[in-house]
Amino acid sequence: MIQELLKDKKKIGILLILTIVLILFGILYSKSGFKELKKNDTESVFVDDTKNVDTSIEKSANNKKSSSDMNNKEVTIPIKDKNIVVEIKGEVNRPNVYTLNENAIIKELIEAAGGVTENADLNNINRAKKLQNHDLIYIANKNDTKKEVKVVNSETNTSTSKSQGTNNNIVNINTATLEELKTLNGIGDSKAKSIIEFREQSGGFKSKEDIKNVTGIGEKMFERIKEQIEI
């Protein structure tokens, strides 16, 4: 009887131990599952934050790139037209100094000066000629009186009569017309045209000696005419 009772107690004890073990396993399993769930939630939050950070970085990079593109973009600034300053004298309605476009021609300068007077002589003026900075344009009077002047050639000691177009028998090489320049000793049609072209391009002669810079007029020619010219 006692032995059976002991056997029953052993069985009960074993059952209790198994029950306790199962309870412990259940508790441990529950705790383990809770931790795993918490871990998963944490990982999920971490992943989402990373995505947000990546998105923020990408937006910042795009903004910097856009700003960089704007800085590197070439800005085209229109260049203003260049101007020249020229003077016109003589037979024009408003002789003065004018500022014109660098591509302006003599015709435009004459128009800016109010046009020519009824006494203007345009025979020796090339109105299609392009102006240069600081040019001086002189429009002669067609009614200028011409005087007969005796010119003595010092080399041959002979005298000839020449027509002169300025007072005191002196030709102003800055304002004289083609015909007036041809009255100078040794100056023909070709050299007279060269003188006019030179003064138009250079803005006029600054001294009598400057005429030696004209093609075809050297030292000997200058010695012949230096007493007949002025500026």
Secondary structure, DSSP 8 states (H G I E B T S, - for coil): -HHHHHHHHHHHHHHHHHHHHHHHHHHHHHHHHHHHHHHHHHHHHHHHHHHHHHHHHHHHHHHHHHHHHHHHS---------EEEEEEEESBSS-EEEEEETT-BHHHHHHHTT-B-TTEE-TT--TTSB--TT-EEEEEETT---EEEEEEETTTTEEEEEEE-SGGG-EETTT--HHHHTTSTT--HHHHHHHHHHHHHHTS-SSGGGGGGSTT--HHHHHHHTTTEE-
